[in-house]
Amino acid sequence: MRVVADSWAFVVLPKDESARLPRRGRITVGGTINGQDFQALLEPDGQRSHWQRINKELL
């Protein structure tokens, strides 16, 4: 995970996990971070994986 300017971070999915997704483009996912449920858009990273932006509230 990389934190940017103390306001958000991004996480890059491992390529093998990204490959399990139903498509290579943008996809909406849900889960839990720090005990909080969330829904987010995963973006393709151009390296055959996806990344997700995590806002300050979830950090």
Residue frames as a rotation matrix with the C-alpha (Angstrom) as fourth column:
MET 1
0.593 0.805 0.000 0.00
0.805 -0.593 0.000 0.00
0.000 0.000 -1.000 0.00
ARG 2
-0.609 -0.734 0.300 1.22
0.732 -0.666 -0.143 3.50
0.305 0.133 0.943 -0.76
VAL 3
0.300 0.662 -0.687 -0.04
0.829 -0.538 -0.156 6.53
-0.472 -0.522 -0.710 1.20
VAL 4
-0.345 -0.336 0.876 -0.26
0.792 -0.605 0.080 9.80
0.503 0.722 0.475 -0.72
ALA 5
-0.617 -0.002 0.787 -0.26
-0.096 -0.992 -0.078 13.18
0.781 -0.124 0.612 1.06
ASP 6
-0.988 0.147 -0.035 -1.87
0.064 0.195 -0.979 11.73
-0.137 -0.970 -0.202 4.21
SER 7
-0.396 0.903 -0.166 -5.29
-0.809 -0.428 -0.403 11.86
-0.435 -0.025 0.900 2.55
TRP 8
0.775 0.625 -0.095 -5.59
-0.603 0.686 -0.406 8.59
-0.189 0.372 0.909 0.62
ALA 9
-0.341 -0.843 0.416 -3.70
-0.545 0.538 0.643 5.45
-0.766 -0.008 -0.643 -0.31
PHE 10
0.437 0.511 -0.740 -3.83
-0.889 0.373 -0.267 2.91
0.140 0.775 0.617 -3.07
VAL 11
-0.037 -0.330 0.943 -3.48
-0.422 0.861 0.285 -0.84
-0.906 -0.387 -0.171 -3.10
VAL 12
-0.159 -0.073 -0.984 -2.45
-0.962 0.234 0.138 -2.92
0.220 0.969 -0.108 -6.10
LEU 13
0.736 0.483 0.475 -3.97
-0.563 0.826 0.033 -6.39
-0.376 -0.292 0.880 -6.21
PRO 14
-0.362 -0.806 0.469 -1.62
-0.303 0.577 0.758 -9.31
-0.882 0.132 -0.453 -6.73
LYS 15
-0.559 0.091 -0.824 -1.74
-0.829 -0.076 0.553 -10.35
-0.013 0.993 0.118 -10.40
ASP 16
-0.925 0.210 -0.316 -3.05
0.148 0.966 0.210 -13.83
0.350 0.147 -0.925 -9.60
GLU 17
-0.502 0.787 -0.359 -5.96
0.543 -0.036 -0.839 -12.38
-0.673 -0.616 -0.409 -7.61
SER 18
-0.323 0.340 -0.883 -6.68
-0.572 -0.814 -0.104 -9.82
-0.754 0.471 0.457 -10.30
ALA 19
-0.840 -0.065 -0.538 -6.80
-0.504 0.460 0.731 -12.63
0.200 0.886 -0.419 -12.89
ARG 20
-0.818 0.567 -0.094 -9.67
0.563 0.756 -0.334 -14.23
-0.118 -0.326 -0.938 -10.93
LEU 21
-0.447 0.675 -0.587 -11.91
-0.210 -0.717 -0.664 -11.20
-0.869 -0.174 0.463 -11.54
PRO 22
0.239 0.663 0.710 -14.63
0.527 0.525 -0.668 -11.62
-0.816 0.534 -0.224 -14.18
ARG 23
0.827 0.006 0.562 -13.14
0.529 -0.350 -0.773 -8.96
0.192 0.937 -0.292 -16.47
ARG 24
-0.101 -0.995 -0.023 -9.94
0.987 -0.097 -0.128 -7.00
0.125 -0.036 0.991 -17.11
GLY 25
-0.278 0.038 0.960 -11.46
0.261 -0.959 0.114 -3.50
0.925 0.282 0.256 -17.07
ARG 26
-0.699 0.112 0.707 -13.02
-0.625 -0.577 -0.526 -1.46
0.349 -0.809 0.473 -14.28
ILE 27
-0.175 0.647 -0.742 -15.04
0.317 0.751 0.579 -3.47
0.932 -0.134 -0.336 -11.82
THR 28
0.067 0.294 0.953 -16.94
-0.792 -0.566 0.230 -2.63
0.607 -0.770 0.195 -8.64
VAL 29
-0.292 -0.215 -0.932 -16.07
0.350 0.883 -0.313 -4.67
0.890 -0.417 -0.182 -5.56
GLY 30
0.544 0.430 0.720 -17.04
-0.553 -0.462 0.693 -4.66
0.631 -0.775 -0.013 -1.92
GLY 31
0.000 -0.561 -0.828 -15.34
0.493 0.720 -0.488 -5.74
0.870 -0.408 0.277 1.25
THR 32
0.952 0.221 -0.210 -14.21
0.280 -0.362 0.889 -4.67
0.120 -0.906 -0.407 4.69
ILE 33
-0.084 -0.970 0.230 -11.24
0.408 -0.244 -0.880 -2.51
0.909 0.020 0.416 5.67
ASN 34
-0.910 -0.347 0.229 -10.51
-0.069 -0.418 -0.906 -1.74
0.410 -0.840 0.356 9.34
GLY 35
-0.747 0.648 -0.151 -13.92
0.515 0.420 -0.747 -3.17
-0.421 -0.636 -0.647 10.24
GLN 36
-0.191 0.677 -0.711 -15.79
-0.396 -0.716 -0.575 -0.85
-0.898 0.172 0.405 7.85
ASP 37
0.141 0.336 0.931 -17.76
0.729 0.601 -0.327 -2.14
-0.670 0.725 -0.160 4.89
PHE 38
-0.252 -0.233 -0.939 -17.02
-0.397 -0.860 0.320 -0.44
-0.883 0.453 0.124 1.59
GLN 39
0.605 0.268 0.750 -17.77
0.621 0.431 -0.655 -0.54
-0.498 0.862 0.095 -2.11
ALA 40
0.105 -0.671 -0.734 -15.14
-0.321 -0.721 0.613 0.68
-0.941 0.172 -0.291 -4.54
LEU 41
0.964 0.116 -0.241 -14.15
-0.256 0.144 -0.956 0.73
-0.076 0.983 0.169 -8.17
LEU 42
0.209 -0.916 0.343 -11.06
0.308 0.394 0.866 -1.29
-0.928 -0.075 0.364 -9.09
GLU 43
0.729 -0.070 -0.681 -9.13
-0.590 -0.568 -0.573 0.25
-0.347 0.820 -0.455 -11.97
PRO 44
0.826 -0.526 0.203 -6.87
0.562 0.742 -0.367 -1.70
0.042 0.417 0.908 -14.35
ASP 45
0.596 -0.665 -0.451 -3.23
-0.036 -0.583 0.812 -0.72
-0.802 -0.467 -0.371 -13.89
GLY 46
0.726 -0.304 -0.617 -1.92
-0.683 -0.218 -0.697 -1.57
0.077 0.927 -0.366 -17.37
GLN 47
-0.431 -0.902 0.012 0.29
-0.883 0.419 -0.210 -4.29
0.184 -0.101 -0.978 -15.87
ARG 48
-0.287 0.466 -0.837 -2.39
-0.144 0.843 0.519 -7.03
0.947 0.269 -0.175 -15.91
SER 49
-0.646 0.171 -0.744 -3.57
0.756 0.280 -0.592 -6.19
0.107 -0.945 -0.310 -12.41
HIS 50
0.324 0.783 0.531 -5.96
0.480 -0.620 0.621 -3.73
0.816 0.054 -0.576 -10.73
TRP 51
-0.840 -0.516 -0.170 -5.61
0.414 -0.406 -0.814 -1.02
0.351 -0.754 0.555 -8.11
GLN 52
0.315 0.941 -0.127 -7.98
0.772 -0.176 0.611 0.57
0.553 -0.291 -0.781 -5.62
ARG 53
-0.495 -0.357 0.792 -7.94
-0.111 -0.878 -0.465 4.00
0.862 -0.318 0.395 -4.05
ILE 54
0.019 0.445 -0.896 -8.63
0.910 0.364 0.200 4.00
0.414 -0.819 -0.398 -0.30
ASN 55
0.286 0.166 0.944 -9.85
0.042 -0.986 0.161 7.25
0.957 -0.006 -0.289 1.20
LYS 56
-0.582 -0.611 0.536 -8.74
-0.418 -0.340 -0.842 8.75
0.697 -0.714 -0.058 4.51
GLU 57
0.139 0.741 0.656 -11.87
-0.981 0.012 0.195 7.59
0.137 -0.671 0.729 6.35
LEU 58
0.913 0.194 -0.360 -11.11
-0.200 0.980 0.020 3.92
0.356 0.054 0.933 5.63
LEU 59
-0.003 -0.984 -0.178 -7.43
0.018 0.178 -0.984 4.30
1.000 -0.006 0.017 6.50
